[in-house]
Amino acid sequence: MMKIRNPLSFLRKSVLMGAAATALTIPTGLMLETRDGPEAPSIKEINEAVEGLLKTFEEFKSANDERIQQIEQKGSADTVTVEKVEKLSAEIDKMKSIREELDKLKKRAARGRAINNGSDFTKEDREHYKAFSQLMRNPEDSKARAEYKQAEEAARQAAQVSASEARAVSTLLGGSGGYAVPEMIARQLEEELQEIFPLRNLVDVRNVGTKDYKQLVNTHGADYGWVGETDVRAETATSNLEEVAPTFGTLYAYPRATEESLDDIFFDVGRWILDETLDAFRMGEEVAMINGDGSKKPTGFLQQPQATADDDTRAFGTIQTVASGAAAGFKPVTADDSPADAILDLIYKLKSGYRSNARFLMNRATAGQVRKFKDGEGNYLWQPSAQLGQPDRLFSYAVAESEQMPDVAADATPIAFGDFRAGYMLCNLVGLRITRDEVTTPGYVKWYLRRRLGGITKKSEAIKLLKIEA
């Protein structure tokens, strides 16, 4: 496995290239590593990343203005101009990738490298993690098993977990049920999923104790009246409650390492398991929350029924769509029309109570098209972020990106807009478990990690979709 001892030096070289930067390509299996844990990026490095992005965006706007002017004058743009615009748009995406990597490093450093030194955890948590790592190296070692059992019981008592809760996730015997992953790994996994998975930050994430969990949703809203001091109080309308039930499934990862690697005393089993599991879980969650069919997995919001009817007449659980105005893409620019008109309609189809916490969701290719849009006065509607950790904006609303959103194509819904915390619920069924497997693949040790997740759209009126249709 290729390792980079100083990821900031690696990123800095790409940042300093500015608009001429090549793609930030990180080969599969590459490990960004520092000897003492992640290093926080300096203010200079952050400024260079942001300035490079803003400079490239200004060049992009100038080239796109030239393209639009050529269309207005000649009916089409020169090939050279079109290629220049597309090249600069691709450079913006590359610079954004660099900025996002710097932001991740900054966040990991700010957490104090908890998985390395355990500073954010109790002594019992650290001992549990240490005993777990030793047990995963050699689960048949009776001493390791005894030390793990003692450390896990101490961690449970320190966390003040009740006897009934302990039975629900009992780990002391292992076996086919596996072992519960220590708090140091489980919490770190949750934190890093929050960092690298934008949609998880947007939705309502809940820890639940059963796959039969259900929630009641008030579809009528609170009713009220006004009266004088002695007036008769008429009864207000009764709330209309609908029940929503997440669909659950088991999300798992099955990483493997060579038997020889476990003999290396510097091989951190816990950190390796976390790193190998993180990307698999991120991808699994992201696919399910957007496109999951509800069969042994969460139901994605794009799988909900769709209709053009407004909130007052549309059936509960059905998401409203707004037409793009063209059968295969966005409307072309004319004296009376703009491709951004449909996006503005999308915004105002959402009730004002949801708009205060709303944002857009689209993939990077769609973002590349939308950033070309201008208002009637020639101002660009896309606003690139000038700070690490802050999103780009469209019509002043934050934009989140997910490659699981569809591309622009006929009948597709490439842009979602809404208050996703009000609209979608992701449920963690408490307990992340692991089983060691050294039998099925000779020469390798595999770890089967799994967790139960459920998801469902809560309030369909809180999410709107742009649909590509005339």
Contacts in CASP RR format, 6 or more apart in sequence:
PFRMAT RR
TARGET T0000
AUTHOR 0000-0000-0000
METHOD contacts of the structure
MODEL  1
MMKIRNPLSFLRKSVLMGAAATALTIPTGLMLETRDGPEAPSIKEINEAV
EGLLKTFEEFKSANDERIQQIEQKGSADTVTVEKVEKLSAEIDKMKSIRE
ELDKLKKRAARGRAINNGSDFTKEDREHYKAFSQLMRNPEDSKARAEYKQ
AEEAARQAAQVSASEARAVSTLLGGSGGYAVPEMIARQLEEELQEIFPLR
NLVDVRNVGTKDYKQLVNTHGADYGWVGETDVRAETATSNLEEVAPTFGT
LYAYPRATEESLDDIFFDVGRWILDETLDAFRMGEEVAMINGDGSKKPTG
FLQQPQATADDDTRAFGTIQTVASGAAAGFKPVTADDSPADAILDLIYKL
KSGYRSNARFLMNRATAGQVRKFKDGEGNYLWQPSAQLGQPDRLFSYAVA
ESEQMPDVAADATPIAFGDFRAGYMLCNLVGLRITRDEVTTPGYVKWYLR
RRLGGITKKSEAIKLLKIEA
1 29 0 8 1.000
1 30 0 8 1.000
1 31 0 8 1.000
2 27 0 8 1.000
2 29 0 8 1.000
2 30 0 8 1.000
2 31 0 8 1.000
3 30 0 8 1.000
3 31 0 8 1.000
3 33 0 8 1.000
4 10 0 8 1.000
4 30 0 8 1.000
4 31 0 8 1.000
4 32 0 8 1.000
4 33 0 8 1.000
5 33 0 8 1.000
5 34 0 8 1.000
5 35 0 8 1.000
6 34 0 8 1.000
6 39 0 8 1.000
7 32 0 8 1.000
7 33 0 8 1.000
7 34 0 8 1.000
7 38 0 8 1.000
7 39 0 8 1.000
7 101 0 8 1.000
7 105 0 8 1.000
8 39 0 8 1.000
8 41 0 8 1.000
8 42 0 8 1.000
8 45 0 8 1.000
8 102 0 8 1.000
8 105 0 8 1.000
10 32 0 8 1.000
11 24 0 8 1.000
11 41 0 8 1.000
11 45 0 8 1.000
11 49 0 8 1.000
11 98 0 8 1.000
11 101 0 8 1.000
11 102 0 8 1.000
11 105 0 8 1.000
12 45 0 8 1.000
12 48 0 8 1.000
14 21 0 8 1.000
14 22 0 8 1.000
14 24 0 8 1.000
14 94 0 8 1.000
14 98 0 8 1.000
15 21 0 8 1.000
15 45 0 8 1.000
15 48 0 8 1.000
15 49 0 8 1.000
15 52 0 8 1.000
15 95 0 8 1.000
15 98 0 8 1.000
15 102 0 8 1.000
16 48 0 8 1.000
18 52 0 8 1.000
18 55 0 8 1.000
18 56 0 8 1.000
18 91 0 8 1.000
18 95 0 8 1.000
19 52 0 8 1.000
19 55 0 8 1.000
19 56 0 8 1.000
19 59 0 8 1.000
19 88 0 8 1.000
19 91 0 8 1.000
19 95 0 8 1.000
20 91 0 8 1.000
21 91 0 8 1.000
21 94 0 8 1.000
21 95 0 8 1.000
21 98 0 8 1.000
22 94 0 8 1.000
23 94 0 8 1.000
23 97 0 8 1.000
24 94 0 8 1.000
24 97 0 8 1.000
24 98 0 8 1.000
24 101 0 8 1.000
26 32 0 8 1.000
31 275 0 8 1.000
32 105 0 8 1.000
36 113 0 8 1.000
36 116 0 8 1.000
37 109 0 8 1.000
37 113 0 8 1.000
37 116 0 8 1.000
38 105 0 8 1.000
38 108 0 8 1.000
38 109 0 8 1.000
38 113 0 8 1.000
39 105 0 8 1.000
39 109 0 8 1.000
40 105 0 8 1.000
40 106 0 8 1.000
40 109 0 8 1.000
40 110 0 8 1.000
41 102 0 8 1.000
41 105 0 8 1.000
41 106 0 8 1.000
41 388 0 8 1.000
45 102 0 8 1.000
46 102 0 8 1.000
46 106 0 8 1.000
46 388 0 8 1.000
49 95 0 8 1.000
49 98 0 8 1.000
49 99 0 8 1.000
49 102 0 8 1.000
49 388 0 8 1.000
50 99 0 8 1.000
50 385 0 8 1.000
50 386 0 8 1.000
50 387 0 8 1.000
50 388 0 8 1.000
52 95 0 8 1.000
53 92 0 8 1.000
53 95 0 8 1.000
53 96 0 8 1.000
53 99 0 8 1.000
53 384 0 8 1.000
53 385 0 8 1.000
54 384 0 8 1.000
54 386 0 8 1.000
56 88 0 8 1.000
56 91 0 8 1.000
56 92 0 8 1.000
56 95 0 8 1.000
57 92 0 8 1.000
57 384 0 8 1.000
59 88 0 8 1.000
60 85 0 8 1.000
60 88 0 8 1.000
60 89 0 8 1.000
60 91 0 8 1.000
60 92 0 8 1.000
60 371 0 8 1.000
61 380 0 8 1.000
63 81 0 8 1.000
63 84 0 8 1.000
63 85 0 8 1.000
63 88 0 8 1.000
64 85 0 8 1.000
64 372 0 8 1.000
66 77 0 8 1.000
66 81 0 8 1.000
67 77 0 8 1.000
67 81 0 8 1.000
67 82 0 8 1.000
67 85 0 8 1.000
68 77 0 8 1.000
68 333 0 8 1.000
68 374 0 8 1.000
70 76 0 8 1.000
70 77 0 8 1.000
70 78 0 8 1.000
70 81 0 8 1.000
71 77 0 8 1.000
71 333 0 8 1.000
85 372 0 8 1.000
89 368 0 8 1.000
89 371 0 8 1.000
89 372 0 8 1.000
92 368 0 8 1.000
92 371 0 8 1.000
92 384 0 8 1.000
93 364 0 8 1.000
93 368 0 8 1.000
96 392 0 8 1.000
99 385 0 8 1.000
99 388 0 8 1.000
102 388 0 8 1.000
103 388 0 8 1.000
103 389 0 8 1.000
104 195 0 8 1.000
104 196 0 8 1.000
106 388 0 8 1.000
107 195 0 8 1.000
108 192 0 8 1.000
108 195 0 8 1.000
111 120 0 8 1.000
111 191 0 8 1.000
112 119 0 8 1.000
112 120 0 8 1.000
113 119 0 8 1.000
114 120 0 8 1.000
114 121 0 8 1.000
114 184 0 8 1.000
114 187 0 8 1.000
114 188 0 8 1.000
115 184 0 8 1.000
115 185 0 8 1.000
115 188 0 8 1.000
115 270 0 8 1.000
115 271 0 8 1.000
115 274 0 8 1.000
116 271 0 8 1.000
118 125 0 8 1.000
118 126 0 8 1.000
118 129 0 8 1.000
118 184 0 8 1.000
121 129 0 8 1.000
121 183 0 8 1.000
121 184 0 8 1.000
121 187 0 8 1.000
122 155 0 8 1.000
122 158 0 8 1.000
122 159 0 8 1.000
123 158 0 8 1.000
124 151 0 8 1.000
124 154 0 8 1.000
124 155 0 8 1.000
124 157 0 8 1.000
124 158 0 8 1.000
124 159 0 8 1.000
125 155 0 8 1.000
125 158 0 8 1.000
125 182 0 8 1.000
125 183 0 8 1.000
125 184 0 8 1.000
126 184 0 8 1.000
127 151 0 8 1.000
127 154 0 8 1.000
127 155 0 8 1.000
128 151 0 8 1.000
128 152 0 8 1.000
128 154 0 8 1.000
128 155 0 8 1.000
128 182 0 8 1.000
128 183 0 8 1.000
128 184 0 8 1.000
129 182 0 8 1.000
129 183 0 8 1.000
129 184 0 8 1.000
129 185 0 8 1.000
129 270 0 8 1.000
130 151 0 8 1.000
131 144 0 8 1.000
131 147 0 8 1.000
131 148 0 8 1.000
131 150 0 8 1.000
131 151 0 8 1.000
131 152 0 8 1.000
132 148 0 8 1.000
132 151 0 8 1.000
132 152 0 8 1.000
132 179 0 8 1.000
132 181 0 8 1.000
132 182 0 8 1.000
132 185 0 8 1.000
132 269 0 8 1.000
132 270 0 8 1.000
133 268 0 8 1.000
133 269 0 8 1.000
133 270 0 8 1.000
134 141 0 8 1.000
134 144 0 8 1.000
134 147 0 8 1.000
134 148 0 8 1.000
135 141 0 8 1.000
135 144 0 8 1.000
135 145 0 8 1.000
135 147 0 8 1.000
135 148 0 8 1.000
135 179 0 8 1.000
136 269 0 8 1.000
136 270 0 8 1.000
136 273 0 8 1.000
136 434 0 8 1.000
136 436 0 8 1.000
136 447 0 8 1.000
137 144 0 8 1.000
137 262 0 8 1.000
137 269 0 8 1.000
138 144 0 8 1.000
138 262 0 8 1.000
139 145 0 8 1.000
139 436 0 8 1.000
148 179 0 8 1.000
149 172 0 8 1.000
152 171 0 8 1.000
152 172 0 8 1.000
152 180 0 8 1.000
152 182 0 8 1.000
153 172 0 8 1.000
155 182 0 8 1.000
155 183 0 8 1.000
156 166 0 8 1.000
159 183 0 8 1.000
168 209 0 8 1.000
168 430 0 8 1.000
169 180 0 8 1.000
169 430 0 8 1.000
169 431 0 8 1.000
169 433 0 8 1.000
171 178 0 8 1.000
171 179 0 8 1.000
171 180 0 8 1.000
171 433 0 8 1.000
174 435 0 8 1.000
175 435 0 8 1.000
176 435 0 8 1.000
177 433 0 8 1.000
177 435 0 8 1.000
178 433 0 8 1.000
178 434 0 8 1.000
178 435 0 8 1.000
179 433 0 8 1.000
179 434 0 8 1.000
179 435 0 8 1.000
180 431 0 8 1.000
180 432 0 8 1.000
180 433 0 8 1.000
180 434 0 8 1.000
181 189 0 8 1.000
181 273 0 8 1.000
181 431 0 8 1.000
181 432 0 8 1.000
181 433 0 8 1.000
181 434 0 8 1.000
181 449 0 8 1.000
185 270 0 8 1.000
185 273 0 8 1.000
185 274 0 8 1.000
185 432 0 8 1.000
186 431 0 8 1.000
186 432 0 8 1.000
188 274 0 8 1.000
189 274 0 8 1.000
189 277 0 8 1.000
189 278 0 8 1.000
189 281 0 8 1.000
189 432 0 8 1.000
192 274 0 8 1.000
192 278 0 8 1.000
193 200 0 8 1.000
193 278 0 8 1.000
193 281 0 8 1.000
193 282 0 8 1.000
193 285 0 8 1.000
194 200 0 8 1.000
194 201 0 8 1.000
196 278 0 8 1.000
196 282 0 8 1.000
197 282 0 8 1.000
197 285 0 8 1.000
197 286 0 8 1.000
198 400 0 8 1.000
198 401 0 8 1.000
198 402 0 8 1.000
199 285 0 8 1.000
199 286 0 8 1.000
199 289 0 8 1.000
199 290 0 8 1.000
199 361 0 8 1.000
199 400 0 8 1.000
199 402 0 8 1.000
199 420 0 8 1.000
200 285 0 8 1.000
200 426 0 8 1.000
202 359 0 8 1.000
202 361 0 8 1.000
202 400 0 8 1.000
202 420 0 8 1.000
202 421 0 8 1.000
202 424 0 8 1.000
203 289 0 8 1.000
203 420 0 8 1.000
203 421 0 8 1.000
203 423 0 8 1.000
203 424 0 8 1.000
203 425 0 8 1.000
203 426 0 8 1.000
204 421 0 8 1.000
204 422 0 8 1.000
204 423 0 8 1.000
204 424 0 8 1.000
204 425 0 8 1.000
204 426 0 8 1.000
204 458 0 8 1.000
205 426 0 8 1.000
205 427 0 8 1.000
205 428 0 8 1.000
206 213 0 8 1.000
206 425 0 8 1.000
206 426 0 8 1.000
206 427 0 8 1.000
206 428 0 8 1.000
207 427 0 8 1.000
207 428 0 8 1.000
207 430 0 8 1.000
208 427 0 8 1.000
208 428 0 8 1.000
208 429 0 8 1.000
208 430 0 8 1.000
209 429 0 8 1.000
209 430 0 8 1.000
210 429 0 8 1.000
211 248 0 8 1.000
211 249 0 8 1.000
211 429 0 8 1.000
211 452 0 8 1.000
211 454 0 8 1.000
212 245 0 8 1.000
213 245 0 8 1.000
213 246 0 8 1.000
213 427 0 8 1.000
214 243 0 8 1.000
214 244 0 8 1.000
214 245 0 8 1.000
215 243 0 8 1.000
215 244 0 8 1.000
215 245 0 8 1.000
215 425 0 8 1.000
215 458 0 8 1.000
216 241 0 8 1.000
216 242 0 8 1.000
216 243 0 8 1.000
216 244 0 8 1.000
217 241 0 8 1.000
217 242 0 8 1.000
217 243 0 8 1.000
217 244 0 8 1.000
217 316 0 8 1.000
217 458 0 8 1.000
217 459 0 8 1.000
218 239 0 8 1.000
218 240 0 8 1.000
218 241 0 8 1.000
219 240 0 8 1.000
219 241 0 8 1.000
219 242 0 8 1.000
219 316 0 8 1.000
219 459 0 8 1.000
220 237 0 8 1.000
220 238 0 8 1.000
220 239 0 8 1.000
220 240 0 8 1.000
221 239 0 8 1.000
222 239 0 8 1.000
223 236 0 8 1.000
223 237 0 8 1.000
223 239 0 8 1.000
224 236 0 8 1.000
225 234 0 8 1.000
225 236 0 8 1.000
227 233 0 8 1.000
242 316 0 8 1.000
244 425 0 8 1.000
244 456 0 8 1.000
244 457 0 8 1.000
244 458 0 8 1.000
245 456 0 8 1.000
246 298 0 8 1.000
246 299 0 8 1.000
246 425 0 8 1.000
246 426 0 8 1.000
246 427 0 8 1.000
246 454 0 8 1.000
246 455 0 8 1.000
246 456 0 8 1.000
247 294 0 8 1.000
247 295 0 8 1.000
247 297 0 8 1.000
247 298 0 8 1.000
247 299 0 8 1.000
247 454 0 8 1.000
247 455 0 8 1.000
247 456 0 8 1.000
248 298 0 8 1.000
248 427 0 8 1.000
248 429 0 8 1.000
248 452 0 8 1.000
248 453 0 8 1.000
248 454 0 8 1.000
248 455 0 8 1.000
249 296 0 8 1.000
249 297 0 8 1.000
249 298 0 8 1.000
249 452 0 8 1.000
249 453 0 8 1.000
249 454 0 8 1.000
250 296 0 8 1.000
250 450 0 8 1.000
250 451 0 8 1.000
250 452 0 8 1.000
250 453 0 8 1.000
251 281 0 8 1.000
251 284 0 8 1.000
251 285 0 8 1.000
251 288 0 8 1.000
251 297 0 8 1.000
251 450 0 8 1.000
251 451 0 8 1.000
251 452 0 8 1.000
251 453 0 8 1.000
252 448 0 8 1.000
252 449 0 8 1.000
252 450 0 8 1.000
252 451 0 8 1.000
253 276 0 8 1.000
253 277 0 8 1.000
253 280 0 8 1.000
253 281 0 8 1.000
253 448 0 8 1.000
253 449 0 8 1.000
253 450 0 8 1.000
254 446 0 8 1.000
254 447 0 8 1.000
254 448 0 8 1.000
254 449 0 8 1.000
255 272 0 8 1.000
255 273 0 8 1.000
255 276 0 8 1.000
255 277 0 8 1.000
255 280 0 8 1.000
255 446 0 8 1.000
255 447 0 8 1.000
255 449 0 8 1.000
256 441 0 8 1.000
256 444 0 8 1.000
256 445 0 8 1.000
256 446 0 8 1.000
256 447 0 8 1.000
257 267 0 8 1.000
257 272 0 8 1.000
257 444 0 8 1.000
257 445 0 8 1.000
258 443 0 8 1.000
258 444 0 8 1.000
258 445 0 8 1.000
259 438 0 8 1.000
259 443 0 8 1.000
259 444 0 8 1.000
259 445 0 8 1.000
261 267 0 8 1.000
262 269 0 8 1.000
262 445 0 8 1.000
273 434 0 8 1.000
273 447 0 8 1.000
273 449 0 8 1.000
277 449 0 8 1.000
281 451 0 8 1.000
285 298 0 8 1.000
285 426 0 8 1.000
285 453 0 8 1.000
286 402 0 8 1.000
286 404 0 8 1.000
287 404 0 8 1.000
288 294 0 8 1.000
288 297 0 8 1.000
288 298 0 8 1.000
288 300 0 8 1.000
288 453 0 8 1.000
288 455 0 8 1.000
289 298 0 8 1.000
289 300 0 8 1.000
289 301 0 8 1.000
289 424 0 8 1.000
289 426 0 8 1.000
289 455 0 8 1.000
290 300 0 8 1.000
290 301 0 8 1.000
290 302 0 8 1.000
290 402 0 8 1.000
290 404 0 8 1.000
290 405 0 8 1.000
291 300 0 8 1.000
291 302 0 8 1.000
291 303 0 8 1.000
291 404 0 8 1.000
292 298 0 8 1.000
292 299 0 8 1.000
292 300 0 8 1.000
292 303 0 8 1.000
293 299 0 8 1.000
293 300 0 8 1.000
293 303 0 8 1.000
294 300 0 8 1.000
294 303 0 8 1.000
297 453 0 8 1.000
297 454 0 8 1.000
298 426 0 8 1.000
298 453 0 8 1.000
298 454 0 8 1.000
298 455 0 8 1.000
298 456 0 8 1.000
299 455 0 8 1.000
299 456 0 8 1.000
299 457 0 8 1.000
300 424 0 8 1.000
300 455 0 8 1.000
300 456 0 8 1.000
300 457 0 8 1.000
301 319 0 8 1.000
301 416 0 8 1.000
301 423 0 8 1.000
301 424 0 8 1.000
301 457 0 8 1.000
301 463 0 8 1.000
302 406 0 8 1.000
302 413 0 8 1.000
302 416 0 8 1.000
302 465 0 8 1.000
304 317 0 8 1.000
304 318 0 8 1.000
304 319 0 8 1.000
304 457 0 8 1.000
304 460 0 8 1.000
305 315 0 8 1.000
305 317 0 8 1.000
305 318 0 8 1.000
305 319 0 8 1.000
306 318 0 8 1.000
306 319 0 8 1.000
306 320 0 8 1.000
306 321 0 8 1.000
306 413 0 8 1.000
306 465 0 8 1.000
306 467 0 8 1.000
307 314 0 8 1.000
307 315 0 8 1.000
307 318 0 8 1.000
307 319 0 8 1.000
307 320 0 8 1.000
307 321 0 8 1.000
308 320 0 8 1.000
308 321 0 8 1.000
308 322 0 8 1.000
308 323 0 8 1.000
309 318 0 8 1.000
309 320 0 8 1.000
310 320 0 8 1.000
310 349 0 8 1.000
311 320 0 8 1.000
311 351 0 8 1.000
311 461 0 8 1.000
314 320 0 8 1.000
314 460 0 8 1.000
314 461 0 8 1.000
316 460 0 8 1.000
317 457 0 8 1.000
317 460 0 8 1.000
318 460 0 8 1.000
319 457 0 8 1.000
319 460 0 8 1.000
319 463 0 8 1.000
319 464 0 8 1.000
319 465 0 8 1.000
320 349 0 8 1.000
320 460 0 8 1.000
320 461 0 8 1.000
320 464 0 8 1.000
320 465 0 8 1.000
321 413 0 8 1.000
321 464 0 8 1.000
321 465 0 8 1.000
321 466 0 8 1.000
321 467 0 8 1.000
322 342 0 8 1.000
322 345 0 8 1.000
322 346 0 8 1.000
322 349 0 8 1.000
322 464 0 8 1.000
322 465 0 8 1.000
322 466 0 8 1.000
322 467 0 8 1.000
323 342 0 8 1.000
323 467 0 8 1.000
323 469 0 8 1.000
323 470 0 8 1.000
324 330 0 8 1.000
324 331 0 8 1.000
324 339 0 8 1.000
324 342 0 8 1.000
324 466 0 8 1.000
324 467 0 8 1.000
324 468 0 8 1.000
324 469 0 8 1.000
325 331 0 8 1.000
325 342 0 8 1.000
325 469 0 8 1.000
325 470 0 8 1.000
326 332 0 8 1.000
326 468 0 8 1.000
326 470 0 8 1.000
327 410 0 8 1.000
327 468 0 8 1.000
327 469 0 8 1.000
327 470 0 8 1.000
328 409 0 8 1.000
328 410 0 8 1.000
328 468 0 8 1.000
329 408 0 8 1.000
329 409 0 8 1.000
329 410 0 8 1.000
329 468 0 8 1.000
330 339 0 8 1.000
330 342 0 8 1.000
330 369 0 8 1.000
330 408 0 8 1.000
331 337 0 8 1.000
331 338 0 8 1.000
331 339 0 8 1.000
331 341 0 8 1.000
331 342 0 8 1.000
332 339 0 8 1.000
333 339 0 8 1.000
338 373 0 8 1.000
338 374 0 8 1.000
338 375 0 8 1.000
338 376 0 8 1.000
339 373 0 8 1.000
340 370 0 8 1.000
340 373 0 8 1.000
340 374 0 8 1.000
340 375 0 8 1.000
340 381 0 8 1.000
342 466 0 8 1.000
343 370 0 8 1.000
343 373 0 8 1.000
343 381 0 8 1.000
343 394 0 8 1.000
343 395 0 8 1.000
343 415 0 8 1.000
343 417 0 8 1.000
343 466 0 8 1.000
344 395 0 8 1.000
346 415 0 8 1.000
346 417 0 8 1.000
346 464 0 8 1.000
346 465 0 8 1.000
346 466 0 8 1.000
347 355 0 8 1.000
347 358 0 8 1.000
347 395 0 8 1.000
347 397 0 8 1.000
347 417 0 8 1.000
349 464 0 8 1.000
350 358 0 8 1.000
350 417 0 8 1.000
350 418 0 8 1.000
350 419 0 8 1.000
350 462 0 8 1.000
350 464 0 8 1.000
351 461 0 8 1.000
353 419 0 8 1.000
354 418 0 8 1.000
354 419 0 8 1.000
354 422 0 8 1.000
354 461 0 8 1.000
354 462 0 8 1.000
355 418 0 8 1.000
355 419 0 8 1.000
356 419 0 8 1.000
357 419 0 8 1.000
357 421 0 8 1.000
357 422 0 8 1.000
358 397 0 8 1.000
358 417 0 8 1.000
358 418 0 8 1.000
358 419 0 8 1.000
359 391 0 8 1.000
359 397 0 8 1.000
359 398 0 8 1.000
359 399 0 8 1.000
359 400 0 8 1.000
359 417 0 8 1.000
359 418 0 8 1.000
359 420 0 8 1.000
360 394 0 8 1.000
360 397 0 8 1.000
360 398 0 8 1.000
360 399 0 8 1.000
360 400 0 8 1.000
360 415 0 8 1.000
360 416 0 8 1.000
360 417 0 8 1.000
361 399 0 8 1.000
361 400 0 8 1.000
361 401 0 8 1.000
361 402 0 8 1.000
361 405 0 8 1.000
361 415 0 8 1.000
361 416 0 8 1.000
361 417 0 8 1.000
361 420 0 8 1.000
362 370 0 8 1.000
362 399 0 8 1.000
362 401 0 8 1.000
362 402 0 8 1.000
362 405 0 8 1.000
362 414 0 8 1.000
362 415 0 8 1.000
362 416 0 8 1.000
363 401 0 8 1.000
363 402 0 8 1.000
363 403 0 8 1.000
363 404 0 8 1.000
363 405 0 8 1.000
363 406 0 8 1.000
363 407 0 8 1.000
363 414 0 8 1.000
364 401 0 8 1.000
364 403 0 8 1.000
365 407 0 8 1.000
365 408 0 8 1.000
366 405 0 8 1.000
366 407 0 8 1.000
366 408 0 8 1.000
366 414 0 8 1.000
366 415 0 8 1.000
367 382 0 8 1.000
367 392 0 8 1.000
367 399 0 8 1.000
367 401 0 8 1.000
369 408 0 8 1.000
370 381 0 8 1.000
370 382 0 8 1.000
370 394 0 8 1.000
370 415 0 8 1.000
371 380 0 8 1.000
371 382 0 8 1.000
373 380 0 8 1.000
373 381 0 8 1.000
373 382 0 8 1.000
374 380 0 8 1.000
374 381 0 8 1.000
375 381 0 8 1.000
381 394 0 8 1.000
381 395 0 8 1.000
382 392 0 8 1.000
382 393 0 8 1.000
382 394 0 8 1.000
383 392 0 8 1.000
383 393 0 8 1.000
383 394 0 8 1.000
383 396 0 8 1.000
384 392 0 8 1.000
385 391 0 8 1.000
385 392 0 8 1.000
385 393 0 8 1.000
391 398 0 8 1.000
391 399 0 8 1.000
391 400 0 8 1.000
392 398 0 8 1.000
392 399 0 8 1.000
393 399 0 8 1.000
397 417 0 8 1.000
405 414 0 8 1.000
405 415 0 8 1.000
405 416 0 8 1.000
406 412 0 8 1.000
406 413 0 8 1.000
406 414 0 8 1.000
407 414 0 8 1.000
408 414 0 8 1.000
408 468 0 8 1.000
409 468 0 8 1.000
410 468 0 8 1.000
410 469 0 8 1.000
411 467 0 8 1.000
411 468 0 8 1.000
411 469 0 8 1.000
412 467 0 8 1.000
412 468 0 8 1.000
413 465 0 8 1.000
413 466 0 8 1.000
413 467 0 8 1.000
413 468 0 8 1.000
414 466 0 8 1.000
414 468 0 8 1.000
415 465 0 8 1.000
415 466 0 8 1.000
416 463 0 8 1.000
416 464 0 8 1.000
416 465 0 8 1.000
416 466 0 8 1.000
417 463 0 8 1.000
417 464 0 8 1.000
417 465 0 8 1.000
417 466 0 8 1.000
418 462 0 8 1.000
418 463 0 8 1.000
418 464 0 8 1.000
419 462 0 8 1.000
419 463 0 8 1.000
420 462 0 8 1.000
420 463 0 8 1.000
422 458 0 8 1.000
422 459 0 8 1.000
422 462 0 8 1.000
423 457 0 8 1.000
423 458 0 8 1.000
423 459 0 8 1.000
423 460 0 8 1.000
423 462 0 8 1.000
423 463 0 8 1.000
424 455 0 8 1.000
424 456 0 8 1.000
424 457 0 8 1.000
424 458 0 8 1.000
424 463 0 8 1.000
425 455 0 8 1.000
425 456 0 8 1.000
425 457 0 8 1.000
425 458 0 8 1.000
426 453 0 8 1.000
426 454 0 8 1.000
426 455 0 8 1.000
427 453 0 8 1.000
427 454 0 8 1.000
427 455 0 8 1.000
428 451 0 8 1.000
428 452 0 8 1.000
428 453 0 8 1.000
429 451 0 8 1.000
429 452 0 8 1.000
429 453 0 8 1.000
429 454 0 8 1.000
431 451 0 8 1.000
431 452 0 8 1.000
432 449 0 8 1.000
432 450 0 8 1.000
432 451 0 8 1.000
433 449 0 8 1.000
433 450 0 8 1.000
433 451 0 8 1.000
434 447 0 8 1.000
434 448 0 8 1.000
434 449 0 8 1.000
434 450 0 8 1.000
435 447 0 8 1.000
435 448 0 8 1.000
436 445 0 8 1.000
436 446 0 8 1.000
436 447 0 8 1.000
436 448 0 8 1.000
437 445 0 8 1.000
437 446 0 8 1.000
437 447 0 8 1.000
437 448 0 8 1.000
438 444 0 8 1.000
438 445 0 8 1.000
438 446 0 8 1.000
440 446 0 8 1.000
457 463 0 8 1.000
END
